[in-house]
Amino acid sequence: MKRERPPPPPAPSELQLSRLSRFLGKALLRRCPNCGSGGIFSRWLVMRDVCAGCHLRLDRGEHDYFLGSFVVNFVAAELLICAGALAGILYTWPDVPWTGLKWGLMAAVIVGPIVFYPFAKTIWLAIDLTFRPLTRADLVGHGENLPKEGAVGAARKGFRDRAG
């Protein structure tokens, strides 16, 4: 008698492709990948510490967390250069203006990563949330994850004393 195999277990919810695509969709709009609220950047290159919508700590509390967004930004810049070089060569073939192409790509190397930086930060946050789901420690809610009042109060008092 032939024995039937049980169906494979469903993929964990944190590794589903639909979850990753939802997170990436929000991240590409420079929004919080978790809740979709905007305003997570105070300036073009400066990300806030906490999402105002869901109270997610946007750096996830690790000292080397920035390396993920650095890699995303680096890969995007390299792809931009390769695509720009290929497009420039194909568009102007057979008389490729090598000097103009070189200077244009050098400008793209400088400007591209600056323009893409906030997207790299949110894309990395989306990828991280997909593979390392949200926990209570990632949230700044009712004060349980905030620094002790004594440390914050002393820092504020010291600033006021120095300011005048």
C-alpha positions as CSV (number, residue, x, y, z in Angstrom):
1,M,0.0,0.0,0.0
2,K,1.4,3.4,-1.0
3,R,1.8,5.9,1.8
4,E,1.0,9.5,1.0
5,R,3.3,12.2,2.2
6,P,1.8,15.0,4.3
7,P,1.8,18.4,2.7
8,P,4.8,20.6,3.4
9,P,4.3,23.0,6.3
10,P,3.3,26.5,5.2
11,A,6.0,29.1,5.1
12,P,6.4,31.1,8.2
13,S,4.6,34.4,7.9
14,E,7.8,36.4,8.3
15,L,9.3,34.8,5.2
16,Q,6.4,35.1,2.8
17,L,7.0,36.9,-0.5
18,S,3.8,38.9,-0.1
19,R,5.0,40.3,3.2
20,L,8.3,41.3,1.7
21,S,6.6,42.9,-1.3
22,R,4.3,44.9,1.0
23,F,7.3,46.1,3.1
24,L,9.3,47.0,0.0
25,G,6.3,48.8,-1.6
26,K,6.1,51.1,1.5
27,A,9.9,51.5,1.7
28,L,10.1,52.6,-2.0
29,L,7.8,55.5,-1.0
30,R,10.1,56.5,1.9
31,R,7.5,55.4,4.4
32,C,7.7,53.2,7.4
33,P,7.8,49.6,6.1
34,N,5.9,48.4,9.1
35,C,2.9,50.7,9.2
36,G,3.2,52.8,6.1
37,S,3.2,56.2,7.8
38,G,5.2,59.0,6.3
39,G,7.5,61.5,7.9
40,I,10.2,59.1,9.0
41,F,12.9,61.4,7.6
42,S,13.4,64.9,9.2
43,R,15.7,65.9,6.2
44,W,16.7,64.1,3.0
45,L,19.6,62.3,4.6
46,V,18.4,62.2,8.3
47,M,16.1,59.4,9.4
48,R,14.2,60.0,12.7
49,D,14.8,57.6,15.6
50,V,11.2,56.4,15.9
51,C,8.3,56.1,13.6
52,A,5.5,58.4,14.7
53,G,2.8,55.9,13.5
54,C,3.8,52.6,15.0
55,H,6.7,53.6,17.4
56,L,9.2,51.3,15.7
57,R,12.8,52.1,16.5
58,L,14.1,52.7,13.0
59,D,17.7,51.7,13.7
60,R,16.6,48.4,15.3
61,G,19.1,48.9,18.2
62,E,22.3,47.4,16.8
63,H,25.6,49.2,16.6
64,D,26.3,47.9,13.0
65,Y,22.8,48.2,11.6
66,F,23.9,50.8,9.1
67,L,25.9,48.3,7.2
68,G,22.8,46.8,5.5
69,S,21.7,50.1,4.1
70,F,25.3,50.8,3.0
71,V,25.3,47.6,1.0
72,V,21.9,48.3,-0.6
73,N,23.1,51.8,-1.5
74,F,26.4,50.6,-2.9
75,V,24.7,47.9,-5.0
76,A,22.2,50.4,-6.4
77,A,25.0,52.9,-7.3
78,E,26.9,50.1,-9.1
79,L,23.8,49.1,-11.0
80,L,23.2,52.7,-11.9
81,I,26.7,53.0,-13.3
82,C,26.5,49.8,-15.3
83,A,23.1,50.6,-16.7
84,G,24.2,54.2,-17.5
85,A,27.3,53.0,-19.3
86,L,25.4,50.3,-21.3
87,A,22.7,52.8,-22.2
88,G,25.3,55.4,-23.3
89,I,27.2,53.0,-25.4
90,L,24.2,51.5,-27.1
91,Y,22.6,54.9,-27.7
92,T,25.7,56.4,-29.3
93,W,27.2,53.4,-31.1
94,P,29.4,53.3,-33.2
95,D,30.8,56.8,-32.3
96,V,30.8,56.6,-28.5
97,P,31.9,59.9,-26.9
98,W,34.1,58.1,-24.3
99,T,35.2,61.3,-22.5
100,G,31.6,62.6,-22.2
101,L,30.5,59.2,-21.0
102,K,33.3,59.0,-18.5
103,W,32.5,62.4,-16.9
104,G,28.7,61.7,-16.9
105,L,29.2,58.4,-15.1
106,M,31.6,60.1,-12.6
107,A,28.9,62.6,-11.8
108,A,26.4,59.8,-11.4
109,V,28.8,58.0,-9.0
110,I,28.7,61.1,-6.8
111,V,25.0,62.1,-7.1
112,G,23.4,58.7,-7.3
113,P,24.2,57.4,-3.8
114,I,23.1,60.7,-2.2
115,V,19.8,60.7,-4.1
116,F,19.2,57.0,-3.3
117,Y,20.3,57.1,0.4
118,P,16.9,57.4,2.1
119,F,15.5,54.7,-0.1
120,A,18.4,52.4,0.8
121,K,17.6,53.0,4.5
122,T,13.9,52.1,4.2
123,I,14.6,49.2,1.8
124,W,17.1,47.7,4.3
125,L,14.6,48.2,7.1
126,A,11.9,46.4,5.0
127,I,14.3,43.5,4.4
128,D,15.3,43.4,8.1
129,L,11.7,43.4,9.2
130,T,11.0,40.5,6.8
131,F,13.8,38.2,8.1
132,R,13.8,39.5,11.7
133,P,10.1,40.2,12.6
134,L,9.1,42.9,15.0
135,T,9.4,42.3,18.7
136,R,8.3,44.3,21.7
137,A,11.9,45.4,22.2
138,D,11.8,47.1,18.8
139,L,9.0,49.4,19.9
140,V,9.2,52.6,21.9
141,G,5.7,52.7,23.4
142,H,4.9,53.5,26.9
143,G,8.4,54.1,28.1
144,E,9.6,50.6,28.6
145,N,12.4,50.9,26.1
146,L,13.3,54.5,26.7
147,P,16.5,55.4,28.6
148,K,16.2,55.9,32.3
149,E,14.8,59.3,33.3
150,G,17.9,60.1,35.4
151,A,20.2,59.8,32.3
152,V,17.9,61.9,30.1
153,G,17.3,64.5,32.7
154,A,21.0,64.9,33.5
155,A,21.8,65.2,29.8
156,R,19.1,67.9,29.3
157,K,20.2,69.7,32.5
158,G,23.8,69.7,31.4
159,F,22.9,71.1,28.0
160,R,20.9,73.9,29.6
161,D,23.8,74.7,31.9
162,R,26.2,75.0,29.0
163,A,23.7,76.9,26.9
164,G,23.5,79.7,29.3
